[in-house]
Each structure stands twice: as C-alpha cells, then as structure tokens.
Amino acid sequence: MHAIRLHAFGPAENLTYEEVENPAPGPGQVRIAVAAAGVHLLDTALRMGQTGPFPAPAELPTIPGREVAGTVDALGEGTDPSWLGRRVVAHLGMAPGGYAEQAVVDAAKLHALADHLGEAEAVAMIGTGRTTLGILQFTELGPDSIAIVPAAAGGIGTLLVQYAKNAGATVIGLAGGPEKTALVKENGADLAVDYKLPDWPDQVRAFLGTRTATVVFDSVGGDTGLAAVDLLGKGGQHIVFGWSGAGLHDGEPLTFTEEELAARSITSESVLGPTMIQKAGGDIRNLELASLAAATDGTLRPAVHRFPLAQAATAHQALETRGTIGKVVLIP
C-alpha cells in the first residue's frame, strides 16, 4: 500500500509518500481500506516533535493520522465477522497510522456509517465533530445568546456556527479574508467579519448596538482572542479550546487572573482533555455517537477541504498558513 511517512521531525516537506507493507489486523482488530483520513492541526505539532494532548512519536519513521473512514477489508482473530465489508469510521486514539491506504484499529472503536453519509464527512465528525459537541457541553445557547466564533471558517468553527443558529442564538463569525467571511455568512452567521481588518471590533459593536456578547468560543488566543473577549458583557463566558493565533507551535492560550475576570465580570474556562471527557460521562465515544448522529440527520453539516493523500505535505502547509476551509481530509 501507499502511505505518508515521517522520517525526521521538522517541516511539512518531511512528510513523504511511500510504498510500505500492508498492515495486518491483530486479535479483536479490523483493517480498513481507507477512503478518507483526517488531518488535525495537532498533527502539525506532532510532526515537529512536540507533545500535546497526544505524545510525539517515540520512534521514527511513523505514519501520522488518527481519523479514518472506509470499508473493512480484513478481520483479526476473534473479531465479529459482521464487520467485514461494512463502511465504517474510527478514531484511532493514541496509535497513529491514518495517512495511508489501509489502517488497523480495534473493532471496539468502529462506528458503522449510514448509507448517505460520505466518508470524508464522517472523518470530520469523528474528530472535529466530537470536539465541537464536547465544547458545547460547557454552555447553554438560546435566543438570548450572542456567540462570537473566531476561526468560524474552520472545521470546528463551521459546526459551532450551525449549532448556535439551530439554538436560536445570534452568531458573529470571524474569519480571515473576504472569501472565508462570505462562506461564514452562507453558513448562517448573522454577522461575518474579517479579523484581518483593524476595525473589526468596531464593526461588531456597531452591529450589536446596546447589546454585548454572551460567549466567545476561543480557538485562537492572541490579539484576536483578546479583542473578542473585550466584546463580552457581564456574566459572559470565555470558552478556550485552542490558541492558533498565538503561534501554531509555540503559542499559549489566552488566560486571565482571578482579579482580571472579576473586573470584567466574566468566566474563562479551558475545556479540552479530561475536563471534556468527564463532562461526557467519562466516555468520549458518547460524543462520537452524538456527532455522527447529528451529521446523519443533517443537523450539522461539516465543511471539508480535500487533498490527495500524496499531497499530505501540501495539506499541512495550507493548514499552518490558514489556507484551508473546514476540516482537512486526505483522499487515497
């Protein structure tokens, strides 16, 4: 089979398209003929050898990627034979191997796909979708809510805008450049503004009038995140799940002291990791099930940016330079 391998930590160019041996499923596992593989911003940090929610690879070369969808084409010993030939999606968890034409995963991690749900969309929901629903556990959105979504053209941002609009909230989406802001508007945002323009906070204030934002879904941090927080009113929520605006590989999330929060009369909470899983009942699979159900019934519609598997390096470069829209997916 063909796969993307990383032989040395470093820039995106270190990702190479190679022919490797087909993987064999072990006991309780299946092999998936991959039709779509997800690319996450975290993958770019791991490529650099940095440790985050997932550890950097202990040994090289490695095949990156942890989100795959496709058709089960081989079974390991003791695996339920009914999986053979079924279209499935899975998050591989701690073990990478997704950037490939075939991937092995424990059968316990599989989700069967509805006939009308595409593999690329399923890949978006098994990772990005589950994170979105995990974030949304920490707030209640309704007609009185005014939500600001930085990175609203990204994979998570797209779904946050849709969910908030479904809940009746007023949604303000931030994105970089006219092409992305147009897509954010088409996705349902009441206001879409270009955060590259220095007066974007003034545009939001003019739109809100006497109102103030009630929640900021902050995945960017930095100056953009701080300017968004400045738009929160008393009792507002700052929900943190990233800090891409502070530097992809060396930034820090936007944080406040207790005194600063008290002065602003807001709360700020980082919601990734164990906090999110605990909120989901201790099992992240609950979020995966809910996410896939939302895509299956059309409640949430992921945006997907496709690249051929052989162009994984290009996909990483585009993701790092904010040249993508929606969830980045590799197609073998």
N, C-alpha and C positions, 0 to 999 in steps of 0.2 A: 504494500500500500504506500501511498504518499502521505507525508506528514510534515509539519513545521517543527524544526528542532532548534534549540538554543544551546550552542556550544560554549559560549562565554557571556557573562553578564556585560551589559552595555547598551548601545543604541539599537534602534529598531532594525538596522541593517544586519544585526547579528542573528535575526530570525531567518533560517534558511529552509527552502523547500526541498525535501529529500525523499528518496525511496527507502523504506525500512521494512522490517519483518511484520507480518500481520500479528496482532496480539491474540492471545488465546484466553478465553474466559476460564476462571478457576471455579471451584465449588461455590454454588449459590450465585454465580455471576452470569451475565449475558454479554455478548458482543453486539454493538450497534453499528450498522452501516450508516455512517454519519451523512445526513443531508444538510445540516446546518450546525455551526459551532459558534457559541457566543464569545465576544471579546469584551472584557471589562477594563475600566480604567486601572483597576488594581493590577491587571496583567502587565501594564507598562512599568509599574513599580517593581514587581517581581522580576521582570526582565532585567532590571537594573541591579538585582541582587538585594533589594530592600525587603524588609519584613514588615508586615502589617497584620490585618486580620488573618491572613494565611502566611505561613512561613516561606521564606525564599527557598528555592530548590536546594536540597542538601548535596545533590550530585548532578553533574552535567555530563553529557547532554541531556536535555529534558524536552518533552513535548508539552507546551503550555496549554492552558484552557481547561475550564471546568464545567461548561454548559454545552450539552449536545442533544440533538434530536435526530431521529432517523428510524430505521427499521431493524428489529432484532434479527440477526442472521446466524447466530450460533449460541448454544447454551453450554454452561458449565455443568459439572456433575451435581445432581440433586436439584437443579433449577426447574421450576414449574414449566412443563412443555408448552403450556398455552401461550407463553410469551413469544414463541418462535413465529416470525413473520408479522408481528404487530408493530404499528407505528407508535413510537414512544418518545418521551423526553425525560432527561435526568440531569440533576446537578451532581457532578462527580465528587463534590466535597473536597477533602484535603488532598486527594490524589489528582494530579493533572492528567493530561492526555487528550484533551478535546480537539486540538488543532490537527485533525487527522481524518483520513477516510474511514477509519474504524476506531472504535473506543470501547473499552471494557468497563463495566460498572456492576455493582451489586444489584441484584434484582429487586431488593427491598427499596431501592431509590427510584424505581421506574414509575412513570405515570403514562397510562395509555392516552392517546390523542383522539379527540373527536374527528370524524371524517373531514369536516370543513375547516379544521384549524391547521394552518400551514406549519411546517417545521421551523421556519425562521421566526414566526410569531411565537411559537411555543418556547423556543430558546429565549426569546426576550422576556417571556413571562416567568420562566423557571428561576431566573436570577433577578433581573431588574424588576419584574412584576412583584415577586415575593418581597423584595426590599421596599418597594413602594407601599404595599399594604402594611408592612411592618412599621414604616414611618407613620402611617396614618392612624395607627393604634394610639398614638400619643396626643391626639387632638380630636375634637368633635366639630365637624363642619356642618353649617346650616345656612339658611337665608340671611342671617345676620353676620356671617363670617366674611371677612375681606382677606384673601390669601395672596401673598406675594411669593412667586415661584421663580427664583433665579435659575438660570440654565433650563429655561422652560422648553427649549427645543431638544433637550437631551432625552435619553431613554426614560429615566425616572420623571423628569420634568413634564414630559408629554402625558404620562399617566396621571401625575398629580393634578394637572390642569383638568383633565377629563373627570377625574373623581370629584374634584371640588365643584365643578359645574353641575355634575349629576346631583350633588348635595344641595344645590341652590345658592352656593356662595358666589360672591364677586371675586373674580380672579384676575390678577395682574401678573403677566408673564414677562420675564426679562430674557433677552437673547441678544447675541452679537451679530449685528448687520441686518439689512432690510429683508434679505431672503428668509432668514430664520424668524424674524418678527412676523413676517407675513404668514408663515406656517403656524406660528403660535396662535395668531388670531384665527386662522382657519380651524385650529384645534378646539376653539371655544373660549379663549381668554377674552374677557371684557375689554382689557387694555393690554397691548403688547408694545413694549418699549425697548429701544436699543441701548443696552448698558454701556456701549462704547461712546455714546454721546455724553458730554459732561453735564448736561442739564436734565438727564433722565429723571432724577428725583423730583425736579420741579414739574415735569410732565405728570408724574404720578400724583403729586399734591394738587395740581390743577384738576385732575380727573376726580379725585376724592372730595374736593371741597372741604367741608367741615368734618368729614369722616376720617378715620385713621385705620390702618391695617390691624387685623387681629392675630395673624400668624404669618411668619416667614419660614419657608421651607429652605433652609440654607445648606447648599452643597458646594458653595464657592468660597465663603470666607472672604478675607482680604477687604479691600476698599469697597467692593460691590456689596459684600455681605453686610458691612457696617452701615453703608448708606441705606440698605433695605431695612435694617433694624431701626434706624432713625425714623422710619415711617410708621413704626408700631405705636399704638396708643396704649393707655394704661390697661394693664391686665393682658397685654399681648404676649404671644408665645414665639420664642425663637427656637426652632427645632433644627438641630445640627446633624447632618449626615455626610459631610464632606468638606473639602477646603481646596478645591481645584484652583480657585482664583488667587490663592496664596502661594502657588507654586506646586506643580504636579508632584514633584518628587522630594521636595524639602520644605513644604509649607506647613503651617499649623492651623488648626481650626480656630474660628473666631470665638473667643471666650471673654467672659466678664466676671469681675469680682462681685461678691455679695453686695458690696456698697454701691457699685455701678448699677446692678439690677434693681436695687431698692430705689435708687434715684430715678430710674426710668419707669419703675413700677411694672416690670415685665419679668418673665421667666425665660431661662435658657437651658436647654437640655440636649445632650448628645445621646442619640438613640440607637447607634449601631452596636453590634456584638451581643453579648449576653443579655443586656437590657432588653433588646428587641425580642430575643428568643424567649426570655422569661415571660414577657408580655403576651407572647403567642402560646402560652400554656406549656412552655418548655420543649416544644417540638416545632422546628422550623418547617416541617412538612405541612403543618396546618396552613402556613402562609402560601406554600406552593399550591396546595389544593384550591385555596380560595382564589389565588391569582389565575390559575388555569381555568377555573370556572368562570371568572369574570371575562376572560378572553373568549371562551367558548360561547357564552351567551351574548357577547357583543357589548357588555357594559364598559369594558376597557379595550382600547384598540392600540396596540403598540406600534410605534413607528420603527421601521427597520432600515438600516443602511447596510447594503450588501457589498461584500468584496469577495473575489475568488480566493480560495484557500491559499493558492500560490502567492497571493499578494498580501499576506499577513503583515509583512513589514510596512507596506503602504498603509494598511488599516491602522496600525499602531501610530504611525506618523500623523495620520489625519486626526486620530483621536486626541493625541497630545497637543495638536495645534488648533483644536476646536473646529476642525473642518468636517465634522460629521453631524448628522441629524438623526436623532433617535438611537436605538440600540444597534451597535455594530455587530454584524454577523458574517462569518466566513462560510462560503459555499464550496464544498469539494467538487 
